[in-house]
């Protein structure tokens, strides 16, 4: 065995001993605030996962129960080793363009068990963030596999300063994969659609408005000139396929505009449009924040839902497409939850004994939730082993 390999193995064993003795009080979330590293583990509650009267454009604040701490999961395996991926490495150098899902899948058979094996290294200046160039090592503590960032101890070859913008930290999902969600429209809950500012009239002799026109809008409370809005047409109603309850409406993007003058009505100048704006169209803040740094994990409660829509209007859904689920914080869904997608089994005729038989549901892929509201949530398809369709079921991963 070469001297370098002997040094590496010795360093990893020392890292494991250090971790076993010192990491019990460290946060398991690499995206938590720095000062959280000195505190005992606390229950992790997603900033998007609770809320009273929240709508599809205003994440909830209090309605969902607090998620248990990572060391006290409700539906996660207990005292069992997390299954590792076949051919997993003992170390991995983080690359530009990696996501946390990619990294988790490199080490794990089921990436959503990442929170159970991630351990931060207290010797690293900022142990909660993972950056390109970091070295992640697989170690064993009390017989259990753990992943830790060893870049600042074992792999620091010489003293050096490291200044890295926080924006370069590894995200859980690729931003470009949810860009369609940001630009192609949203789902509007019924109460939200009724409360949004609306286009009252077009300035001048125009029945419809386009880029370069000004519109009069009622219901705008912001008075700062330059405040930007998306103009959205309220489209087809969306109903929960389980109980036929009206959940909301499809919001079809019309264009963008900026507040020219406040008041009631206010004046908004349209700066860009993809279709004509008409009276009754709704306005909402241009930016819809999407959290990109979170842990993929199995839900802490039992989730049974369905895909009710897909951004882009396609009929067959593939990897990295954004879907809308008919479950939200009211059902215990949180940002980062991973759900398996199941195609409903067909009902076939039994040609031998007569009657009809429903075939088993078949697993078709994996969805990770990245935006949650009271009654709906947005998920990104991470894996698609078969074609996924609207009305397919989503459940806890198995």
C-alpha positions as YAML, in Angstrom:
chain: A
units: angstrom
residues:
- id: 1
  name: UNK
  ca: [0.00, 0.00, 0.00]
- id: 2
  name: UNK
  ca: [1.35, 3.41, -0.92]
- id: 3
  name: UNK
  ca: [2.25, 5.99, 1.71]
- id: 4
  name: UNK
  ca: [-0.46, 8.36, 0.42]
- id: 5
  name: UNK
  ca: [-3.16, 5.70, 0.82]
- id: 6
  name: UNK
  ca: [-1.93, 4.86, 4.34]
- id: 7
  name: UNK
  ca: [-2.11, 8.57, 5.26]
- id: 8
  name: UNK
  ca: [-5.59, 8.87, 3.75]
- id: 9
  name: UNK
  ca: [-6.96, 5.85, 5.64]
- id: 10
  name: UNK
  ca: [-5.38, 7.06, 8.89]
- id: 11
  name: UNK
  ca: [-6.84, 10.55, 8.39]
- id: 12
  name: UNK
  ca: [-10.32, 9.18, 7.72]
- id: 13
  name: UNK
  ca: [-10.17, 7.03, 10.87]
- id: 14
  name: UNK
  ca: [-9.11, 10.07, 12.88]
- id: 15
  name: UNK
  ca: [-11.96, 12.05, 11.30]
- id: 16
  name: UNK
  ca: [-14.42, 9.32, 12.32]
- id: 17
  name: UNK
  ca: [-13.20, 9.38, 15.94]
- id: 18
  name: UNK
  ca: [-13.43, 13.17, 16.05]
- id: 19
  name: UNK
  ca: [-16.93, 13.10, 14.60]
- id: 20
  name: UNK
  ca: [-18.15, 10.48, 17.05]
- id: 21
  name: UNK
  ca: [-16.97, 12.61, 19.96]
- id: 22
  name: UNK
  ca: [-17.92, 16.08, 18.81]
- id: 23
  name: UNK
  ca: [-20.72, 16.08, 16.26]
- id: 24
  name: UNK
  ca: [-23.60, 15.09, 18.49]
- id: 25
  name: UNK
  ca: [-24.49, 18.73, 19.01]
- id: 26
  name: UNK
  ca: [-24.03, 19.90, 15.41]
- id: 27
  name: UNK
  ca: [-26.84, 20.73, 13.05]
- id: 28
  name: UNK
  ca: [-27.46, 18.12, 10.37]
- id: 29
  name: UNK
  ca: [-28.55, 20.76, 7.91]
- id: 30
  name: UNK
  ca: [-25.69, 22.03, 5.73]
- id: 31
  name: UNK
  ca: [-27.75, 25.03, 4.74]
- id: 32
  name: UNK
  ca: [-28.57, 26.26, 8.26]
- id: 33
  name: UNK
  ca: [-27.15, 29.50, 9.62]
- id: 34
  name: UNK
  ca: [-23.58, 29.46, 10.86]
- id: 35
  name: UNK
  ca: [-24.39, 30.19, 14.48]
- id: 36
  name: UNK
  ca: [-26.70, 27.17, 14.58]
- id: 37
  name: UNK
  ca: [-23.59, 25.00, 14.59]
- id: 38
  name: UNK
  ca: [-23.05, 25.73, 18.27]
- id: 39
  name: UNK
  ca: [-26.55, 24.73, 19.29]
- id: 40
  name: UNK
  ca: [-28.11, 21.39, 20.08]
- id: 41
  name: UNK
  ca: [-30.24, 19.86, 17.30]
- id: 42
  name: UNK
  ca: [-33.67, 21.43, 17.13]
- id: 43
  name: UNK
  ca: [-36.80, 20.34, 15.27]
- id: 44
  name: UNK
  ca: [-36.47, 21.32, 11.63]
- id: 45
  name: UNK
  ca: [-39.46, 23.19, 10.28]
- id: 46
  name: UNK
  ca: [-39.41, 24.27, 6.65]
- id: 47
  name: UNK
  ca: [-40.02, 27.96, 6.10]
- id: 48
  name: UNK
  ca: [-42.65, 26.94, 3.57]
- id: 49
  name: UNK
  ca: [-44.32, 24.22, 5.56]
- id: 50
  name: UNK
  ca: [-46.80, 25.80, 7.90]
- id: 51
  name: UNK
  ca: [-49.45, 28.39, 7.65]
- id: 52
  name: UNK
  ca: [-52.93, 29.56, 8.54]
- id: 53
  name: UNK
  ca: [-54.73, 31.31, 5.69]
- id: 54
  name: UNK
  ca: [-51.88, 31.11, 3.21]
- id: 55
  name: UNK
  ca: [-52.55, 30.90, -0.50]
- id: 56
  name: UNK
  ca: [-50.73, 29.49, -3.48]
- id: 57
  name: UNK
  ca: [-48.75, 32.71, -3.74]
- id: 58
  name: UNK
  ca: [-48.15, 33.17, -0.03]
- id: 59
  name: UNK
  ca: [-46.50, 30.19, 1.68]
- id: 60
  name: UNK
  ca: [-48.13, 29.13, 4.94]
- id: 61
  name: UNK
  ca: [-46.85, 30.21, 8.34]
- id: 62
  name: UNK
  ca: [-48.49, 28.09, 11.01]
- id: 63
  name: UNK
  ca: [-51.03, 25.48, 9.95]
- id: 64
  name: UNK
  ca: [-48.78, 22.43, 9.48]
- id: 65
  name: UNK
  ca: [-47.41, 20.57, 12.49]
- id: 66
  name: UNK
  ca: [-43.72, 20.99, 13.21]
- id: 67
  name: UNK
  ca: [-41.54, 18.41, 11.48]
- id: 68
  name: UNK
  ca: [-39.63, 16.21, 13.92]
- id: 69
  name: UNK
  ca: [-35.89, 16.68, 14.26]
- id: 70
  name: UNK
  ca: [-33.75, 14.62, 11.90]
- id: 71
  name: UNK
  ca: [-32.61, 12.42, 14.78]
- id: 72
  name: UNK
  ca: [-36.23, 11.67, 15.66]
- id: 73
  name: UNK
  ca: [-37.93, 10.83, 12.34]
- id: 74
  name: UNK
  ca: [-41.47, 9.52, 12.29]
- id: 75
  name: UNK
  ca: [-41.40, 7.33, 9.21]
- id: 76
  name: UNK
  ca: [-37.66, 6.81, 8.76]
- id: 77
  name: UNK
  ca: [-35.76, 3.63, 9.45]
- id: 78
  name: UNK
  ca: [-34.51, 3.15, 12.99]
- id: 79
  name: UNK
  ca: [-31.15, 1.57, 13.88]
- id: 80
  name: UNK
  ca: [-30.73, 0.21, 10.37]
- id: 81
  name: UNK
  ca: [-27.88, 1.13, 8.04]
- id: 82
  name: UNK
  ca: [-28.94, 3.35, 5.18]
- id: 83
  name: UNK
  ca: [-28.49, 1.34, 1.95]
- id: 84
  name: UNK
  ca: [-25.56, 2.64, -0.06]
- id: 85
  name: UNK
  ca: [-25.51, 2.87, -3.84]
- id: 86
  name: UNK
  ca: [-23.86, 0.05, -5.74]
- id: 87
  name: UNK
  ca: [-20.31, 1.07, -6.61]
- id: 88
  name: UNK
  ca: [-20.42, 4.08, -4.30]
- id: 89
  name: UNK
  ca: [-17.12, 5.94, -3.80]
- id: 90
  name: UNK
  ca: [-15.36, 6.38, -0.47]
- id: 91
  name: UNK
  ca: [-14.78, 10.01, -1.33]
- id: 92
  name: UNK
  ca: [-16.18, 12.44, -3.85]
- id: 93
  name: UNK
  ca: [-14.94, 15.82, -5.07]
- id: 94
  name: UNK
  ca: [-17.88, 18.16, -5.59]
- id: 95
  name: UNK
  ca: [-18.06, 19.46, -9.17]
- id: 96
  name: UNK
  ca: [-19.46, 22.67, -10.61]
- id: 97
  name: UNK
  ca: [-23.07, 21.99, -11.58]
- id: 98
  name: UNK
  ca: [-23.61, 19.26, -8.98]
- id: 99
  name: UNK
  ca: [-26.80, 19.31, -6.96]
- id: 100
  name: UNK
  ca: [-27.38, 17.83, -3.54]
- id: 101
  name: UNK
  ca: [-29.66, 15.24, -5.17]
- id: 102
  name: UNK
  ca: [-26.83, 14.21, -7.52]
- id: 103
  name: UNK
  ca: [-24.40, 13.91, -4.63]
- id: 104
  name: UNK
  ca: [-26.85, 11.96, -2.49]
- id: 105
  name: UNK
  ca: [-27.52, 9.55, -5.38]
- id: 106
  name: UNK
  ca: [-23.77, 9.03, -5.78]
- id: 107
  name: UNK
  ca: [-23.53, 7.61, -2.27]
- id: 108
  name: UNK
  ca: [-27.04, 6.30, -1.55]
- id: 109
  name: UNK
  ca: [-29.44, 3.86, -3.16]
- id: 110
  name: UNK
  ca: [-32.28, 6.14, -2.03]
- id: 111
  name: UNK
  ca: [-31.16, 9.81, -2.06]
- id: 112
  name: UNK
  ca: [-33.93, 10.87, 0.33]
- id: 113
  name: UNK
  ca: [-32.07, 9.22, 3.22]
- id: 114
  name: UNK
  ca: [-29.34, 11.88, 2.95]
- id: 115
  name: UNK
  ca: [-30.35, 13.65, 6.21]
- id: 116
  name: UNK
  ca: [-29.70, 10.42, 8.10]
- id: 117
  name: UNK
  ca: [-26.05, 10.14, 7.04]
- id: 118
  name: UNK
  ca: [-24.88, 13.76, 6.68]
- id: 119
  name: UNK
  ca: [-22.52, 14.94, 9.41]
- id: 120
  name: UNK
  ca: [-20.86, 18.33, 9.45]
- id: 121
  name: UNK
  ca: [-17.19, 18.72, 10.30]
- id: 122
  name: UNK
  ca: [-16.79, 21.21, 13.17]
- id: 123
  name: UNK
  ca: [-13.24, 22.00, 12.10]
- id: 124
  name: UNK
  ca: [-14.49, 23.65, 8.91]
- id: 125
  name: UNK
  ca: [-15.10, 27.38, 9.09]
- id: 126
  name: UNK
  ca: [-18.55, 27.09, 7.54]
- id: 127
  name: UNK
  ca: [-19.58, 23.43, 7.91]
- id: 128
  name: UNK
  ca: [-23.14, 23.88, 6.71]
- id: 129
  name: UNK
  ca: [-22.43, 24.67, 3.07]
- id: 130
  name: UNK
  ca: [-21.06, 22.45, 0.32]
- id: 131
  name: UNK
  ca: [-19.05, 24.05, -2.48]
- id: 132
  name: UNK
  ca: [-17.48, 22.84, -5.74]
- id: 133
  name: UNK
  ca: [-14.04, 21.49, -4.88]
- id: 134
  name: UNK
  ca: [-15.06, 20.20, -1.47]
- id: 135
  name: UNK
  ca: [-14.14, 16.60, -0.71]
- id: 136
  name: UNK
  ca: [-16.91, 14.50, 0.83]
- id: 137
  name: UNK
  ca: [-15.75, 11.35, 2.60]
- id: 138
  name: UNK
  ca: [-17.65, 8.20, 3.58]
- id: 139
  name: UNK
  ca: [-16.80, 7.14, 7.14]
- id: 140
  name: UNK
  ca: [-18.36, 4.73, 9.63]
- id: 141
  name: UNK
  ca: [-19.36, 5.75, 13.15]
- id: 142
  name: UNK
  ca: [-20.62, 2.99, 15.46]
- id: 143
  name: UNK
  ca: [-21.02, 0.80, 12.41]
- id: 144
  name: UNK
  ca: [-23.26, 3.33, 10.59]
- id: 145
  name: UNK
  ca: [-22.24, 5.08, 7.35]
- id: 146
  name: UNK
  ca: [-21.79, 8.83, 7.56]
- id: 147
  name: UNK
  ca: [-20.84, 11.44, 4.95]
- id: 148
  name: UNK
  ca: [-18.73, 14.38, 6.09]
- id: 149
  name: UNK
  ca: [-16.98, 17.28, 4.43]
- id: 150
  name: UNK
  ca: [-13.29, 16.61, 5.06]
- id: 151
  name: UNK
  ca: [-11.84, 19.44, 2.96]
- id: 152
  name: UNK
  ca: [-10.65, 21.56, 5.91]
- id: 153
  name: UNK
  ca: [-8.88, 18.89, 7.92]
- id: 154
  name: UNK
  ca: [-7.60, 15.80, 6.11]
- id: 155
  name: UNK
  ca: [-7.32, 17.53, 2.73]
- id: 156
  name: UNK
  ca: [-5.90, 20.90, 3.72]
- id: 157
  name: UNK
  ca: [-2.39, 20.65, 2.33]
- id: 158
  name: UNK
  ca: [-1.22, 24.13, 3.27]
- id: 159
  name: UNK
  ca: [-2.59, 27.24, 5.04]
- id: 160
  name: UNK
  ca: [-4.68, 29.31, 2.67]
- id: 161
  name: UNK
  ca: [-7.59, 31.73, 2.68]
- id: 162
  name: UNK
  ca: [-10.83, 30.68, 1.08]
- id: 163
  name: UNK
  ca: [-13.41, 33.27, 0.13]
- id: 164
  name: UNK
  ca: [-16.39, 31.82, -1.72]
- id: 165
  name: UNK
  ca: [-19.70, 33.59, -2.38]
- id: 166
  name: UNK
  ca: [-22.66, 31.89, -0.71]
- id: 167
  name: UNK
  ca: [-24.41, 31.85, -4.08]
- id: 168
  name: UNK
  ca: [-21.88, 29.27, -5.27]
- id: 169
  name: UNK
  ca: [-22.98, 26.74, -2.64]
- id: 170
  name: UNK
  ca: [-24.43, 23.51, -3.98]
- id: 171
  name: UNK
  ca: [-28.21, 23.70, -4.39]
- id: 172
  name: UNK
  ca: [-30.60, 20.80, -3.94]
- id: 173
  name: UNK
  ca: [-32.07, 21.11, -7.43]
- id: 174
  name: UNK
  ca: [-30.88, 22.91, -10.57]
- id: 175
  name: UNK
  ca: [-32.33, 26.40, -10.91]
- id: 176
  name: UNK
  ca: [-32.78, 26.04, -14.64]
- id: 177
  name: UNK
  ca: [-35.13, 23.11, -14.04]
- id: 178
  name: UNK
  ca: [-37.62, 25.30, -12.21]
- id: 179
  name: UNK
  ca: [-37.22, 28.30, -14.51]
- id: 180
  name: UNK
  ca: [-40.39, 27.24, -16.34]
- id: 181
  name: UNK
  ca: [-42.23, 27.44, -13.05]
- id: 182
  name: UNK
  ca: [-41.07, 31.02, -12.60]
- id: 183
  name: UNK
  ca: [-41.95, 32.16, -16.11]
- id: 184
  name: UNK
  ca: [-44.89, 30.07, -17.35]
- id: 185
  name: UNK
  ca: [-47.55, 30.81, -14.78]
- id: 186
  name: UNK
  ca: [-48.74, 29.59, -11.43]
- id: 187
  name: UNK
  ca: [-51.68, 27.89, -9.79]
- id: 188
  name: UNK
  ca: [-54.01, 30.36, -8.11]
- id: 189
  name: UNK
  ca: [-56.10, 29.28, -5.17]
- id: 190
  name: UNK
  ca: [-59.68, 30.48, -5.45]
- id: 191
  name: UNK
  ca: [-59.50, 32.92, -2.53]
- id: 192
  name: UNK
  ca: [-56.18, 34.26, -3.80]
- id: 193
  name: UNK
  ca: [-57.49, 34.82, -7.32]
- id: 194
  name: UNK
  ca: [-60.44, 36.78, -5.95]
- id: 195
  name: UNK
  ca: [-58.18, 38.99, -3.80]
- id: 196
  name: UNK
  ca: [-55.48, 39.85, -6.37]
- id: 197
  name: UNK
  ca: [-55.38, 43.28, -8.03]
- id: 198
  name: UNK
  ca: [-57.16, 43.25, -11.39]
- id: 199
  name: UNK
  ca: [-56.97, 45.05, -14.71]
- id: 200
  name: UNK
  ca: [-59.84, 47.55, -14.80]
- id: 201
  name: UNK
  ca: [-59.29, 49.36, -18.08]
- id: 202
  name: UNK
  ca: [-56.70, 50.03, -20.76]
- id: 203
  name: UNK
  ca: [-55.54, 53.60, -21.17]
- id: 204
  name: UNK
  ca: [-56.56, 55.08, -24.49]
- id: 205
  name: UNK
  ca: [-58.83, 53.61, -27.14]
- id: 206
  name: UNK
  ca: [-57.81, 49.99, -26.67]
- id: 207
  name: UNK
  ca: [-59.93, 46.98, -25.78]
- id: 208
  name: UNK
  ca: [-56.82, 44.92, -25.19]
- id: 209
  name: UNK
  ca: [-53.33, 45.88, -24.09]
- id: 210
  name: UNK
  ca: [-49.83, 44.78, -25.04]
- id: 211
  name: UNK
  ca: [-46.25, 45.84, -24.36]
- id: 212
  name: UNK
  ca: [-45.96, 49.62, -24.54]
- id: 213
  name: UNK
  ca: [-49.53, 50.23, -23.32]
- id: 214
  name: UNK
  ca: [-50.59, 51.45, -19.90]
- id: 215
  name: UNK
  ca: [-53.37, 49.85, -17.86]
- id: 216
  name: UNK
  ca: [-55.43, 50.97, -14.89]
- id: 217
  name: UNK
  ca: [-55.45, 48.51, -12.00]
- id: 218
  name: UNK
  ca: [-57.53, 48.30, -8.84]
- id: 219
  name: UNK
  ca: [-56.37, 46.66, -5.62]
- id: 220
  name: UNK
  ca: [-52.65, 47.52, -5.70]
- id: 221
  name: UNK
  ca: [-51.39, 48.45, -2.24]
- id: 222
  name: UNK
  ca: [-47.77, 49.14, -3.22]
- id: 223
  name: UNK
  ca: [-47.08, 52.77, -4.02]
- id: 224
  name: UNK
  ca: [-43.38, 52.64, -4.97]
- id: 225
  name: UNK
  ca: [-42.97, 53.49, -8.66]
- id: 226
  name: UNK
  ca: [-41.09, 50.78, -10.49]
- id: 227
  name: UNK
  ca: [-42.61, 47.91, -8.48]
- id: 228
  name: UNK
  ca: [-42.90, 45.04, -10.93]
- id: 229
  name: UNK
  ca: [-45.80, 42.69, -11.48]
- id: 230
  name: UNK
  ca: [-46.71, 39.70, -13.55]
- id: 231
  name: UNK
  ca: [-50.01, 39.93, -15.37]
- id: 232
  name: UNK
  ca: [-51.84, 36.61, -15.23]
- id: 233
  name: UNK
  ca: [-55.02, 35.44, -16.93]
- id: 234
  name: UNK
  ca: [-57.24, 33.24, -14.74]
- id: 235
  name: UNK
  ca: [-57.64, 30.03, -16.70]
- id: 236
  name: UNK
  ca: [-59.40, 26.72, -16.24]
- id: 237
  name: UNK
  ca: [-60.52, 25.61, -12.77]
- id: 238
  name: UNK
  ca: [-58.58, 22.89, -11.00]
- id: 239
  name: UNK
  ca: [-60.49, 20.38, -8.90]
- id: 240
  name: UNK
  ca: [-59.18, 17.82, -6.46]
- id: 241
  name: UNK
  ca: [-59.75, 14.49, -8.24]
- id: 242
  name: UNK
  ca: [-60.32, 12.78, -4.89]
- id: 243
  name: UNK
  ca: [-63.35, 14.82, -3.79]
- id: 244
  name: UNK
  ca: [-64.07, 17.16, -6.74]
- id: 245
  name: UNK
  ca: [-63.39, 20.17, -4.52]
- id: 246
  name: UNK
  ca: [-62.33, 23.34, -6.33]
- id: 247
  name: UNK
  ca: [-58.69, 23.96, -5.45]
- id: 248
  name: UNK
  ca: [-57.99, 26.91, -7.69]
- id: 249
  name: UNK
  ca: [-57.29, 27.97, -11.25]
- id: 250
  name: UNK
  ca: [-54.51, 27.76, -13.75]
- id: 251
  name: UNK
  ca: [-52.74, 31.08, -14.00]
- id: 252
  name: UNK
  ca: [-51.63, 31.79, -17.57]
- id: 253
  name: UNK
  ca: [-48.82, 34.30, -17.91]
- id: 254
  name: UNK
  ca: [-49.81, 37.34, -19.98]
- id: 255
  name: UNK
  ca: [-46.80, 39.58, -19.45]
- id: 256
  name: UNK
  ca: [-44.91, 41.89, -17.13]
- id: 257
  name: UNK
  ca: [-45.37, 45.46, -16.06]
- id: 258
  name: UNK
  ca: [-44.08, 48.16, -13.72]
- id: 259
  name: UNK
  ca: [-46.04, 50.50, -11.48]
- id: 260
  name: UNK
  ca: [-46.04, 53.96, -13.02]
- id: 261
  name: UNK
  ca: [-48.31, 55.70, -10.49]
- id: 262
  name: UNK
  ca: [-49.96, 54.49, -7.29]
- id: 263
  name: UNK
  ca: [-53.56, 55.09, -6.26]
- id: 264
  name: UNK
  ca: [-56.96, 53.52, -6.86]
- id: 265
  name: UNK
  ca: [-56.90, 52.88, -9.70]
- id: 266
  name: UNK
  ca: [-53.13, 52.68, -10.13]
- id: 267
  name: UNK
  ca: [-51.33, 52.97, -13.45]
- id: 268
  name: UNK
  ca: [-49.11, 50.12, -14.64]
- id: 269
  name: UNK
  ca: [-46.98, 50.22, -17.78]
- id: 270
  name: UNK
  ca: [-46.74, 46.90, -19.63]
- id: 271
  name: UNK
  ca: [-43.12, 46.20, -20.52]
- id: 272
  name: UNK
  ca: [-43.36, 42.73, -22.06]
- id: 273
  name: UNK
  ca: [-46.28, 40.52, -23.11]
- id: 274
  name: UNK
  ca: [-46.74, 37.07, -24.60]
- id: 275
  name: UNK
  ca: [-50.46, 37.57, -25.23]
- id: 276
  name: UNK
  ca: [-52.99, 40.40, -24.98]
- id: 277
  name: UNK
  ca: [-54.01, 41.65, -21.53]
- id: 278
  name: UNK
  ca: [-57.76, 42.06, -21.06]
- id: 279
  name: UNK
  ca: [-60.04, 43.42, -18.36]
- id: 280
  name: UNK
  ca: [-60.20, 41.06, -15.39]
- id: 281
  name: UNK
  ca: [-56.64, 39.79, -15.68]
- id: 282
  name: UNK
  ca: [-54.89, 39.63, -12.32]
- id: 283
  name: UNK
  ca: [-51.58, 41.09, -11.16]
- id: 284
  name: UNK
  ca: [-49.16, 39.48, -8.74]
- id: 285
  name: UNK
  ca: [-45.61, 40.29, -7.58]
- id: 286
  name: UNK
  ca: [-43.12, 39.44, -10.29]
- id: 287
  name: UNK
  ca: [-40.78, 37.38, -8.14]
- id: 288
  name: UNK
  ca: [-41.91, 34.05, -6.73]
- id: 289
  name: UNK
  ca: [-39.14, 32.87, -4.44]
- id: 290
  name: UNK
  ca: [-38.09, 29.25, -4.83]
- id: 291
  name: UNK
  ca: [-35.88, 27.75, -2.12]
- id: 292
  name: UNK
  ca: [-33.06, 25.81, -3.74]
- id: 293
  name: UNK
  ca: [-31.10, 24.77, -0.65]
- id: 294
  name: UNK
  ca: [-32.84, 22.03, 1.29]
- id: 295
  name: UNK
  ca: [-32.50, 18.35, 2.13]
- id: 296
  name: UNK
  ca: [-34.27, 15.67, 0.08]
- id: 297
  name: UNK
  ca: [-36.02, 13.44, 2.60]
- id: 298
  name: UNK
  ca: [-38.93, 11.07, 3.05]
- id: 299
  name: UNK
  ca: [-42.08, 12.77, 4.42]
- id: 300
  name: UNK
  ca: [-42.56, 12.64, 8.18]
- id: 301
  name: UNK
  ca: [-46.25, 11.84, 7.72]
- id: 302
  name: UNK
  ca: [-48.20, 9.57, 5.38]
- id: 303
  name: UNK
  ca: [-48.93, 11.40, 2.12]
- id: 304
  name: UNK
  ca: [-51.48, 10.19, -0.43]
- id: 305
  name: UNK
  ca: [-52.09, 12.54, -3.33]
- id: 306
  name: UNK
  ca: [-52.21, 13.02, -7.08]
- id: 307
  name: UNK
  ca: [-50.59, 15.05, -9.83]
- id: 308
  name: UNK
  ca: [-53.24, 17.53, -10.94]
- id: 309
  name: UNK
  ca: [-51.32, 19.66, -13.42]
- id: 310
  name: UNK
  ca: [-47.96, 20.06, -15.14]
- id: 311
  name: UNK
  ca: [-46.26, 23.34, -15.98]
- id: 312
  name: UNK
  ca: [-46.06, 23.58, -19.75]
- id: 313
  name: UNK
  ca: [-49.27, 21.70, -20.50]
- id: 314
  name: UNK
  ca: [-47.68, 18.46, -21.77]
- id: 315
  name: UNK
  ca: [-49.56, 15.17, -21.46]
- id: 316
  name: UNK
  ca: [-46.63, 12.91, -20.66]
- id: 317
  name: UNK
  ca: [-44.31, 14.06, -17.91]
- id: 318
  name: UNK
  ca: [-40.57, 13.35, -17.84]
- id: 319
  name: UNK
  ca: [-37.51, 14.15, -15.76]
- id: 320
  name: UNK
  ca: [-37.05, 17.74, -14.55]
- id: 321
  name: UNK
  ca: [-40.58, 18.83, -15.36]
- id: 322
  name: UNK
  ca: [-42.56, 20.75, -12.75]
- id: 323
  name: UNK
  ca: [-45.82, 19.22, -11.56]
- id: 324
  name: UNK
  ca: [-48.58, 20.41, -9.23]
- id: 325
  name: UNK
  ca: [-49.80, 18.11, -6.45]
- id: 326
  name: UNK
  ca: [-53.16, 18.25, -4.70]
- id: 327
  name: UNK
  ca: [-51.55, 18.11, -1.26]
- id: 328
  name: UNK
  ca: [-49.94, 20.89, 0.76]
- id: 329
  name: UNK
  ca: [-49.14, 21.99, 4.30]
- id: 330
  name: UNK
  ca: [-52.63, 21.04, 5.44]
- id: 331
  name: UNK
  ca: [-51.64, 17.45, 4.60]
- id: 332
  name: UNK
  ca: [-48.19, 17.58, 6.23]
- id: 333
  name: UNK
  ca: [-46.21, 18.17, 3.02]
- id: 334
  name: UNK
  ca: [-42.98, 20.16, 3.39]
- id: 335
  name: UNK
  ca: [-40.24, 21.49, 1.12]
- id: 336
  name: UNK
  ca: [-37.76, 18.71, 0.41]
- id: 337
  name: UNK
  ca: [-40.26, 15.86, 0.72]
- id: 338
  name: UNK
  ca: [-39.66, 13.10, -1.80]
- id: 339
  name: UNK
  ca: [-42.66, 11.17, -3.14]
- id: 340
  name: UNK
  ca: [-42.92, 8.17, -5.40]
- id: 341
  name: UNK
  ca: [-45.20, 8.43, -8.44]
- id: 342
  name: UNK
  ca: [-47.47, 5.48, -9.26]
- id: 343
  name: UNK
  ca: [-49.38, 4.79, -12.45]
- id: 344
  name: UNK
  ca: [-52.87, 3.56, -11.66]
- id: 345
  name: UNK
  ca: [-53.30, -0.09, -12.54]
- id: 346
  name: UNK
  ca: [-55.72, -0.85, -15.36]
- id: 347
  name: UNK
  ca: [-58.99, -2.68, -14.81]
- id: 348
  name: UNK
  ca: [-59.01, -5.77, -17.03]
- id: 349
  name: UNK
  ca: [-61.49, -8.54, -17.69]
- id: 350
  name: UNK
  ca: [-60.69, -11.95, -16.28]
- id: 351
  name: UNK
  ca: [-61.20, -14.23, -19.28]
- id: 352
  name: UNK
  ca: [-60.93, -17.39, -17.21]
- id: 353
  name: UNK
  ca: [-63.04, -16.86, -14.09]
- id: 354
  name: UNK
  ca: [-65.06, -13.88, -15.27]
- id: 355
  name: UNK
  ca: [-65.45, -10.44, -13.75]
- id: 356
  name: UNK
  ca: [-63.00, -7.56, -13.70]
- id: 357
  name: UNK
  ca: [-59.69, -7.25, -11.89]
- id: 358
  name: UNK
  ca: [-57.69, -4.11, -11.11]
- id: 359
  name: UNK
  ca: [-54.00, -4.55, -11.83]
- id: 360
  name: UNK
  ca: [-51.49, -3.27, -9.24]
- id: 361
  name: UNK
  ca: [-50.30, 0.33, -9.36]
- id: 362
  name: UNK
  ca: [-46.79, 0.52, -10.83]
- id: 363
  name: UNK
  ca: [-44.05, 2.86, -9.65]
- id: 364
  name: UNK
  ca: [-43.20, 5.34, -12.39]
- id: 365
  name: UNK
  ca: [-40.81, 7.87, -10.89]
- id: 366
  name: UNK
  ca: [-39.82, 10.20, -8.06]
- id: 367
  name: UNK
  ca: [-40.92, 13.77, -7.32]
- id: 368
  name: UNK
  ca: [-39.23, 16.19, -4.90]
- id: 369
  name: UNK
  ca: [-41.35, 19.01, -3.48]
- id: 370
  name: UNK
  ca: [-39.76, 22.47, -3.76]
- id: 371
  name: UNK
  ca: [-42.65, 24.86, -3.06]
- id: 372
  name: UNK
  ca: [-45.55, 24.29, -0.66]
- id: 373
  name: UNK
  ca: [-48.80, 26.08, 0.12]
- id: 374
  name: UNK
  ca: [-51.94, 25.24, 2.10]
- id: 375
  name: UNK
  ca: [-53.64, 22.95, -0.38]
- id: 376
  name: UNK
  ca: [-51.18, 22.44, -3.21]
- id: 377
  name: UNK
  ca: [-47.47, 21.98, -3.75]
- id: 378
  name: UNK
  ca: [-45.01, 22.10, -6.64]
- id: 379
  name: UNK
  ca: [-42.66, 19.21, -7.26]
- id: 380
  name: UNK
  ca: [-39.79, 18.54, -9.63]
- id: 381
  name: UNK
  ca: [-39.65, 15.12, -11.29]
- id: 382
  name: UNK
  ca: [-36.21, 13.79, -10.32]
- id: 383
  name: UNK
  ca: [-36.54, 10.33, -11.88]
- id: 384
  name: UNK
  ca: [-38.97, 8.93, -14.44]
- id: 385
  name: UNK
  ca: [-38.75, 5.19, -15.10]
- id: 386
  name: UNK
  ca: [-42.03, 5.24, -17.03]
- id: 387
  name: UNK
  ca: [-44.19, 7.93, -18.58]
- id: 388
  name: UNK
  ca: [-45.89, 9.98, -15.86]
- id: 389
  name: UNK
  ca: [-49.35, 11.47, -16.40]
- id: 390
  name: UNK
  ca: [-51.73, 13.90, -14.76]
- id: 391
  name: UNK
  ca: [-53.82, 12.07, -12.12]
- id: 392
  name: UNK
  ca: [-51.06, 9.59, -11.33]
- id: 393
  name: UNK
  ca: [-50.78, 8.95, -7.59]
- id: 394
  name: UNK
  ca: [-47.98, 10.21, -5.32]
- id: 395
  name: UNK
  ca: [-47.12, 8.44, -2.06]
- id: 396
  name: UNK
  ca: [-44.35, 8.04, 0.46]
- id: 397
  name: UNK
  ca: [-41.30, 6.38, -1.11]
- id: 398
  name: UNK
  ca: [-40.88, 2.68, -0.42]
...
